Amino acid sequence: MNISVVVPLFNEEESLPELVDWINKVMYENNFTYEVILVDDGSNDKSWEEIENLSETYGSVRGIKFKRNYGKSAALHTGFEAAEGDVVITMDADLQDSPDEIPGLFNMIMKEGYDMVSGWKKKRYDPISKTIPSKFFNWTARKATKIKLHDFNCGLKAYKKDVVKSIEVYGEMHRYIPVLAKQAGFFKIGEKVVQHRARKYGVTKFGLERFINGFLDLMSIVFITRFGKKPMHLFGSLGTIMFFIGFVAIVWLGAHKLYCVFNSIPARLVTDSPYFYIALVSMILGTQLFLTGFIGELVSRSAADRNTYLIDKEI
């Protein structure tokens, strides 16, 4: 099979028939063998009924329905597990991503040898209240992850099958799949300018809070990629430095006190000095950070699989 199209969705009953018909048209025109995996993330409208109808109409349509809303990352992770195509393409269900981009993305993976290609909606039809924060967010993400992409949030992406089978998408990490792919050893990550279409049906499921969550997730992914498997390297180093600073300060205070005593120089008690308590706190923090590193090492080696999502129905 050439292509698996994974579409996470939540309350998109109006756009699904048009989207699937459009995908089918593009695939037929390019002679692709394909499947469309529609992952219903606990919709409370008639999205699942539409998926059932589409599955009967198009034999290439598969459906997965969650018991409740788990989020986009969970839907993508489950879709990736089910995908069987040589190239896996993700897109949103709101018709803002154009299926006409599929052949170009497919060729970049199969002919140009990219492990992953991310869409870049260079010209957007969003209000300035979304475009300005988005530009700042993407700039920060580029600097923090060292991956030169202009649009981390674009849902239109293409992957080699090996990539989606090698990464673990959880929490709200769908924005940082390129980082997860790079961490897994897939370094050839490309970018393609794609069309951004104005929303035709319904309303957006994301507000300004996604930018706040995005920065929090960015901090998490940077930590996980650098220290997820070796937390002692971070906490142990910080703990050692803090403990050493406190220990040196205590030794200096004690030596100064002894010097004053032996030379009959008046000196106040060590415990009267504020530096004593600063040094003590530094040593305590250092010890706690060091122990945190040990606990982190134990957790990282014994953590169970975190991705368990309750599927209600499947076609």
C-alpha positions, 0 to 999 in steps of 0.5 A: 500500500502506498499511502495511509492518511491519518485524520484525527477529528473531533466534531467534524460531521459536516466536513468529513464527506467532502474531505474523504471524497476529495482525498479519494479523487486525488488518490484515483488521479495519481493511481495510489493505493491507499487507506484513510484512517479517521480517528474520532476523538470522542465526538459528541455530534454525528461524526461517527455516523458519517464515518460508518457511512463513508466506510460503506461507500469507500472501501478504503476508509477505516474508522476508530472511535475513542470512548472519550476525548483524549486529545490530538496526540492520542488520536495520532498515536492510535492512527500511527499504530493502525497505519499500513502504508509506506508513507503516512500522511496526517491532516486535519479534518476541517478542510483547512489542509488541502489533499491536493498536497498529497502527491508532492509530499509523497514524492518528497518522501519516496523520491527525494529520500526525506524521513519526514516532511512538514507543511508550512502554511506560509500564507495564512487566513487566520486573524492577527491574534493567532498569526503573531503568537504563532510566529513567535512560538515557531521562532522559539521552537526553532531555537530550542530544538535546532530544527529549522521548520517554520510551522511546527503546528501545521497538521499536514505532514508526511512520514516514512512508515518507519518513523511513525512506528518508531516514535511515541506521541503522548500528552500534547506532543503532536506539535513536536513530532519532528523533535521526536523523529529526530530523537529516534534517529531520523535526521532528514526532515524537510519542509514544503509550502502548502496551501492554507484554506479558510475554515468552511464548517464549524468552529476552531477547537483551539484557543489562545491557551494552546500557545501557553500549552505549547511553550510548556510542552516545548520545555517538556520536549527539550528536557525529555529529548536531552535528559529523558533517559539520563535524568541524573546527568541534569539533576546530579550535576546541579545537585553536585554544584549546589552541594559543593558551593554550600560545603565550601561556604561552610568550610570557609566560615569554620576556618575563619572562626578558628582563625579568629579564636587562635589569634584572639580576634573577636568574632561572632558565632558561626550560626549568627552569620546569614551565610551559614544558613545560605550555605546550609540551604545550598547543601540541602538543595544539592542533596535533594537534587541528587536524590531526584536524579536517582529517583528519575533514573529508577522511574525511566527504567521501570516506567510502564507503557503510558499510551492506553486509550479506551477504544469504543468502536472500530471499523 
